[in-house]
Amino acid sequence: MFHDTETFVIQAVSWLRLMVESVGALIIAFGIFAALYGFLKAFIGRHPDGFTPVRLIFARYLALGLEFQLAADILSTAVSPSWEQIGKLAAIAIIRTGLNFFLMKEMQEERIIKPKDKPENTNKIIDETKADEPSAP
């Protein structure tokens, strides 16, 4: 009885791991196509500033895809862990977490740089146009 339940759980987790791993791969593949489309659009339109948003979009897809891949690795190790599998999971987790950390850091830096590109007097212009509008009776 216990052996049958254990076998069922192992098989169910294997299928779940496969699905989670596939979702992660699909997210990364979709990110590749989205980045390629954005790259071609910026390249053909000769917009050199268009490459930064493409990198950020691709980084978001990569980060999300890596999270799914890490979850799949955790699932496979959770069922029947051996020291070898735990060591591999630790190495994979460190590499993927490091990649994710640097992707997020780069995305935050780009968000900080982007608002600086806006004109500082935008709010002043909006306030002045509101002052020019006739007041309601």
C-alpha positions in Angstrom: 0.0 0.0 0.0 2.7 2.5 1.0 4.9 1.5 -1.9 2.0 2.2 -4.3 1.4 5.6 -2.8 5.1 6.5 -2.9 5.2 5.5 -6.6 2.1 7.5 -7.4 3.6 10.6 -5.7 6.9 10.2 -7.5 5.2 9.9 -10.8 2.9 12.9 -10.1 5.8 15.1 -9.1 7.7 14.0 -12.2 4.8 15.1 -14.4 4.4 18.3 -12.4 8.2 19.0 -12.8 7.9 18.4 -16.5 5.0 20.8 -16.8 6.7 23.5 -14.7 10.0 23.1 -16.7 8.0 23.3 -20.0 6.3 26.5 -18.8 9.6 28.0 -18.0 11.0 27.1 -21.4 8.0 28.5 -23.1 8.3 31.8 -21.2 11.9 32.1 -22.2 11.1 31.2 -25.8 8.3 33.8 -25.9 10.8 36.3 -24.5 13.3 35.5 -27.3 10.6 36.2 -29.9 9.5 39.4 -28.2 13.0 40.6 -27.9 13.8 39.7 -31.5 10.7 41.6 -32.7 11.6 44.6 -30.6 15.2 44.4 -31.8 14.2 44.3 -35.5 11.7 47.1 -35.0 14.4 49.3 -33.4 17.0 48.3 -35.9 14.9 48.9 -39.0 13.6 52.1 -37.6 17.1 53.1 -36.7 16.3 54.0 -33.1 19.4 53.3 -31.1 17.5 54.2 -27.9 15.1 51.4 -28.7 17.5 48.7 -27.7 17.4 49.4 -23.9 13.7 48.6 -23.6 14.2 45.5 -25.6 16.9 44.3 -23.2 14.6 45.1 -20.2 11.7 43.2 -21.7 14.0 40.2 -22.4 15.4 40.4 -18.9 11.9 40.2 -17.4 11.1 37.1 -19.5 14.4 35.5 -18.6 14.0 36.2 -14.8 10.5 34.7 -14.8 11.6 31.7 -16.9 14.5 31.1 -14.6 12.2 31.1 -11.6 10.1 28.3 -13.2 13.2 26.3 -14.0 14.4 26.6 -10.4 11.0 25.5 -9.2 11.2 22.4 -11.5 14.6 21.6 -10.1 13.3 21.9 -6.5 10.4 19.6 -7.3 12.7 16.9 -8.7 15.0 17.0 -5.7 12.1 17.1 -3.2 10.8 13.6 -4.1 13.9 11.5 -3.6 16.9 13.6 -2.7 20.3 12.1 -2.8 23.4 14.1 -1.8 24.4 14.3 -5.4 21.0 15.7 -6.4 21.1 18.2 -3.5 24.6 19.3 -4.5 23.5 19.8 -8.1 20.4 21.7 -7.0 22.5 23.9 -4.8 24.8 24.7 -7.7 21.9 25.4 -10.0 20.1 27.5 -7.4 23.2 29.6 -6.8 23.8 30.2 -10.6 20.2 30.9 -11.3 19.7 33.1 -8.3 22.9 35.0 -9.2 21.6 35.5 -12.8 18.3 36.6 -11.5 19.9 39.0 -9.0 22.0 40.7 -11.7 19.0 40.8 -14.1 16.9 42.5 -11.5 19.7 44.9 -10.6 20.1 45.9 -14.2 16.3 46.4 -14.6 16.3 48.7 -11.5 19.2 50.7 -12.8 17.4 51.2 -16.2 14.2 52.4 -14.4 16.3 54.9 -12.4 18.0 56.2 -15.6 14.8 56.4 -17.6 12.9 59.0 -15.5 16.0 61.2 -15.7 15.5 61.4 -19.4 12.2 63.2 -19.0 12.2 67.0 -19.1 12.2 68.4 -15.6 9.7 71.2 -16.4 6.9 68.8 -17.6 4.9 69.4 -14.4 5.5 73.2 -14.7 4.1 73.2 -18.2 1.0 71.3 -17.1 0.4 73.6 -14.2 0.8 76.7 -16.5 -1.8 75.3 -19.0 -4.2 74.7 -16.2 -3.8 78.3 -15.0 -4.6 79.6 -18.5 -7.9 77.7 -18.6 -11.0 79.8 -17.8 -12.5 79.0 -14.5 -16.0 77.6 -14.3 -18.8 80.1 -13.2 
